[in-house]
Amino acid sequence: MAKKSGLSAEDVDSLRSQLDGGTQPLVWFTAAAVGMEAGRSAKLLAFTEPEEGDFIQVRPTGSKDEMSFGPAELTLEKPPPRKKAPAPAPPEPPRETEIFHPYVPEAPVKPAAPKPKPAPAPVVAEPAPVKRKPAAKNATPEVTVTLVSAGEGEWTVEVLQGTRKTIRPTPVSPASVAQAAKLLTPEVAEIVEGVLNAARAQQLARVEQLRAELEAAQKALDDLGA
């Protein structure tokens, strides 16, 4: 069987898109797959993070094991169907032949010499099967939640799942941030409360400034006799 080329980066992206869409596509093992017959099919299950080493999880056809392989050990090229060997021709029936035995006087029977015992056949050690480490089941990627204070009482939150950003920076209200901080450690609540107090003082100063400007403008309007 001809040697199959491995998965390219474009192949990996295409398989990942099919998997995200709810489809479990088929892949085939190349001659580089250790412990697997080249051309055997397998069902794609998942991609592990980060994409290093054997990060592609598959289940070989006819097996219940989940195993991990690298891109060089898998391919999207389906092997051609194997040709069936022609059935052997039926053997010819034996021909009946008539055998004539001439009369020979019986000679005295001598005891047969003991046959030498055959030498024991050398024991050939079979190579130990290659064992693969089963893929980790139900592996949960690391989740990172980040709160960012953008100044003037504005907050954003973003979420990373592994190395992939699942939720981009999204605005949240200061009240929600204060409530969430109280559920965490006292140190976190103290830091968040200090930032919120600074934002309150800044907004209060701005309100006082706008109120003074409004009073000055009203007085100027009254002087004009409006």
C-alpha positions as semicolon CSV with decimal commas, in nm:
position;residue;x (nm);y (nm);z (nm)
1;M;0,000;0,000;0,000
2;A;0,134;0,345;-0,093
3;K;0,238;0,572;0,187
4;K;-0,022;0,840;0,267
5;S;0,065;1,200;0,340
6;G;-0,036;1,344;0,679
7;L;-0,286;1,617;0,763
8;S;-0,197;1,972;0,661
9;A;-0,286;2,282;0,862
10;E;-0,577;2,342;0,622
11;D;-0,698;1,983;0,679
12;V;-0,689;2,035;1,056
13;D;-0,891;2,360;1,025
14;S;-1,146;2,187;0,801
15;L;-1,184;1,895;1,043
16;R;-1,219;2,135;1,336
17;S;-1,501;2,320;1,151
18;Q;-1,684;1,993;1,081
19;L;-1,646;1,889;1,446
20;D;-1,781;2,228;1,568
21;G;-2,077;2,178;1,334
22;G;-2,172;1,852;1,506
23;T;-2,016;1,612;1,249
24;Q;-1,759;1,345;1,341
25;P;-1,568;1,299;1,012
26;L;-1,363;0,993;0,918
27;V;-0,985;0,993;0,886
28;W;-0,743;0,718;0,785
29;F;-0,411;0,606;0,937
30;T;-0,090;0,657;0,742
31;A;0,213;0,430;0,745
32;A;0,359;0,660;1,016
33;A;0,087;0,563;1,268
34;V;0,259;0,347;1,529
35;G;0,067;0,031;1,619
36;M;-0,201;0,088;1,352
37;E;-0,248;-0,064;1,006
38;A;-0,207;0,191;0,728
39;G;-0,538;0,258;0,558
40;R;-0,754;0,171;0,859
41;S;-1,029;0,425;0,924
42;A;-1,110;0,607;1,248
43;K;-1,375;0,852;1,370
44;L;-1,258;1,198;1,477
45;L;-1,361;1,280;1,838
46;A;-1,188;1,600;1,953
47;F;-0,882;1,828;1,943
48;T;-0,685;1,886;2,263
49;E;-0,515;2,212;2,357
50;P;-0,248;2,319;2,290
51;E;-0,195;2,176;1,943
52;E;0,133;2,002;2,023
53;G;0,232;1,636;1,980
54;D;-0,055;1,389;1,962
55;F;-0,344;1,636;1,999
56;I;-0,600;1,467;1,768
57;Q;-0,833;1,222;1,949
58;V;-0,988;0,943;1,738
59;R;-1,162;0,608;1,783
60;P;-1,037;0,338;1,537
61;T;-1,308;0,154;1,346
62;G;-1,405;-0,164;1,526
63;S;-1,257;-0,044;1,857
64;K;-1,401;0,129;2,165
65;D;-1,069;0,290;2,268
66;E;-1,007;0,664;2,234
67;M;-0,650;0,730;2,120
68;S;-0,442;1,039;2,037
69;F;-0,233;1,083;1,721
70;G;-0,035;1,354;1,546
71;P;-0,114;1,509;1,205
72;A;0,156;1,299;1,031
73;E;-0,018;0,977;1,141
74;L;-0,359;1,064;0,988
75;T;-0,485;1,155;0,641
76;L;-0,806;1,250;0,460
77;E;-0,714;1,033;0,160
78;K;-0,937;0,726;0,157
79;P;-0,738;0,417;0,047
80;P;-0,859;0,227;-0,262
81;P;-1,061;-0,091;-0,195
82;R;-0,853;-0,404;-0,167
83;K;-0,876;-0,652;-0,453
84;K;-1,006;-0,992;-0,357
85;A;-0,770;-1,280;-0,433
86;P;-0,912;-1,519;-0,696
87;A;-1,057;-1,837;-0,551
88;P;-0,822;-2,136;-0,593
89;A;-0,919;-2,390;-0,854
90;P;-1,070;-2,709;-0,713
91;P;-0,820;-2,996;-0,700
92;E;-0,850;-3,268;-0,960
93;P;-1,003;-3,591;-0,830
94;P;-0,742;-3,862;-0,775
95;R;-0,718;-4,120;-1,046
96;E;-0,778;-4,477;-0,946
97;T;-0,476;-4,692;-1,026
98;E;-0,451;-5,064;-0,977
99;I;-0,132;-5,168;-0,806
100;F;0,005;-5,523;-0,831
101;H;0,221;-5,637;-0,542
102;P;0,460;-5,926;-0,619
103;Y;0,482;-6,201;-0,359
104;V;0,780;-6,156;-0,131
105;P;0,853;-6,405;0,146
106;E;0,833;-6,249;0,489
107;A;1,169;-6,175;0,650
108;P;1,214;-6,206;1,023
109;V;1,106;-5,886;1,191
110;K;1,387;-5,704;1,366
111;P;1,311;-5,462;1,645
112;A;1,324;-5,110;1,513
113;A;1,600;-4,890;1,643
114;P;1,476;-4,610;1,865
115;K;1,433;-4,289;1,675
116;P;1,646;-3,995;1,793
117;K;1,448;-3,730;1,971
118;P;1,414;-3,414;1,764
119;A;1,603;-3,114;1,891
120;P;1,373;-2,856;2,049
121;A;1,292;-2,568;1,818
122;P;1,453;-2,238;1,918
123;V;1,215;-2,006;2,100
124;V;1,171;-1,678;1,917
125;A;1,056;-1,395;2,138
126;E;0,763;-1,208;1,986
127;P;0,793;-0,830;1,985
128;A;0,590;-0,670;2,260
129;P;0,284;-0,485;2,127
130;V;0,313;-0,110;2,120
131;K;0,094;0,037;2,390
132;R;-0,046;0,381;2,344
133;K;-0,148;0,601;2,630
134;P;-0,530;0,630;2,617
135;A;-0,652;0,980;2,551
136;A;-0,772;1,166;2,856
137;K;-1,151;1,152;2,874
138;N;-1,362;1,452;2,964
139;A;-1,054;1,679;2,972
140;T;-1,172;2,025;3,090
141;P;-0,968;2,316;2,948
142;E;-0,855;2,591;3,183
143;V;-1,098;2,887;3,205
144;T;-0,971;3,241;3,282
145;V;-1,215;3,524;3,374
146;T;-1,068;3,877;3,368
147;L;-1,231;4,198;3,503
148;V;-1,085;4,525;3,375
149;S;-1,153;4,876;3,508
150;A;-1,154;5,117;3,214
151;G;-1,175;5,432;3,432
152;E;-1,466;5,665;3,523
153;G;-1,660;5,369;3,668
154;E;-1,658;5,160;3,348
155;W;-1,581;4,784;3,371
156;T;-1,538;4,505;3,113
157;V;-1,516;4,125;3,146
158;E;-1,358;3,869;2,912
159;V;-1,328;3,486;2,927
160;L;-1,050;3,263;2,790
161;Q;-1,106;2,887;2,752
162;G;-0,760;2,740;2,726
163;T;-0,588;2,963;2,470
164;R;-0,909;3,051;2,285
165;K;-1,098;3,372;2,367
166;T;-1,461;3,259;2,403
167;I;-1,604;3,592;2,531
168;R;-1,449;3,916;2,408
169;P;-1,432;4,224;2,638
170;T;-1,796;4,300;2,730
171;P;-1,917;4,599;2,939
172;V;-2,063;4,518;3,286
173;S;-2,220;4,749;3,544
174;P;-2,020;4,858;3,851
175;A;-2,299;4,719;4,072
176;S;-2,253;4,372;3,921
177;V;-1,877;4,395;3,975
178;A;-1,925;4,497;4,340
179;Q;-2,169;4,211;4,401
180;A;-1,936;3,955;4,240
181;A;-1,635;4,081;4,439
182;K;-1,818;4,028;4,769
183;L;-1,854;3,657;4,682
184;L;-1,476;3,622;4,640
185;T;-1,197;3,666;4,895
186;P;-1,193;3,974;5,125
187;E;-0,873;4,095;4,956
188;V;-1,043;4,102;4,613
189;A;-1,352;4,274;4,757
190;E;-1,133;4,540;4,923
191;I;-0,944;4,618;4,601
192;V;-1,263;4,640;4,393
193;E;-1,434;4,858;4,655
194;G;-1,136;5,098;4,650
195;V;-1,161;5,133;4,270
196;L;-1,538;5,190;4,293
197;N;-1,495;5,457;4,567
198;A;-1,241;5,641;4,351
199;A;-1,484;5,634;4,057
200;R;-1,767;5,764;4,281
201;A;-1,550;6,053;4,403
202;Q;-1,455;6,140;4,045
203;Q;-1,818;6,138;3,930
204;L;-1,926;6,343;4,236
205;A;-1,665;6,608;4,156
206;R;-1,788;6,621;3,800
207;V;-2,150;6,661;3,916
208;E;-2,050;6,950;4,145
209;Q;-1,865;7,118;3,858
210;L;-2,161;7,081;3,623
211;R;-2,397;7,208;3,894
212;A;-2,179;7,523;3,943
213;E;-2,166;7,581;3,566
214;L;-2,545;7,541;3,547
215;E;-2,600;7,796;3,828
216;A;-2,363;8,043;3,658
217;A;-2,544;8,002;3,328
218;Q;-2,883;8,048;3,496
219;K;-2,764;8,367;3,667
220;A;-2,633;8,504;3,336
221;L;-2,968;8,428;3,179
222;D;-3,153;8,606;3,460
223;D;-2,930;8,912;3,418
224;L;-3,030;8,927;3,053
225;G;-3,391;8,961;3,163
226;A;-3,520;8,644;3,015
